[in-house]
Amino acid sequence: MKRWTHWLGVKSPHAADYVPSAPAQTGDLCIQYLGTAGFVISQDGHYVVLDPYVTRPDLTTSLTQPLVPNAALIQRLIPRANDVLIGHAHHDHILDGPDLCKQTGARLIGSSSTVHVGIAAGLPPEQLVSTEGREDIASGSWTVRGFPSRHGKIFGRIPFPGDLHAPPPWPARMHQLRHGLVLNWLVDTGKLKVMHIDSADFIDEELQGHRCDIVCLCAIGRQARPNYVRDVVRYLKPRWVIPCHWDTMITPIESVPDLLPGVDLPGFIEEIKAAGATPLLTPILGHQRFS
Ligand SMILES: [Zn+2]
């Protein structure tokens, strides 16, 4: 397994480099990559967090133990959130969401399965928003909207499929967190539109005709979806694509990450360019700013 920086010559951030919640220039949209499929999108004091997963238990813990969110790490790395959007209820997308909501007072927004996880973790009803997608939800002066989607196949199959029909045990084990309805989230600030695709599949009819400026695009499993990158760019016509979900997600978040075998990150970047968009490869905990 090779470290991704060996291929790309990109410096990965370490704890000493990290400046928590660096303020954006007034009016800039700031997108911070949290690793896995996690992002913080912020502007002028409004913070929308997607799929936070900074706890990153190691492989043995992930496979054998109930997964306990690291509350102190969440508080240090994600000090602010107004709304937390969940793409699907697998552990690597939802684990830190409820704790982040408890710490910040943010709402946890996602499928009914996501809401069951929020209930299991002890969130009160006023901090839980269930959606089946295709509806605009106000987030401050922004609008967020879920687009029904599909989970990608990993090594030929969809892991832990199905819905949660009741709150799971909490803390939960990996297999107890079924993905539920998968949602691609569109965050519309009124000036820029950001689409978050947190798994390597989608429903063509749902995305067609919804132009956006920036796509946060999952790299794991893209080979299982023919023309995945090409069709995302063709439908959404983004100017920029931020790759995500390319590392093993079992290393501590402030260590140099390991590239997930089979992801072919350089090939992913070339596909983004060939489709006509600009890739913005972003180190974990790194930022991109848009004015
Ligand atoms: Zn998943």
Boltz pocket constraint, residues with backbone or C-beta under 6 A from the ligand:
constraints:
  - pocket:
      binder: B
      contacts: [[A, 88], [A, 90], [A, 151], [A, 159], [A, 179], [A, 198], [A, 199]]
      max_distance: 6.0
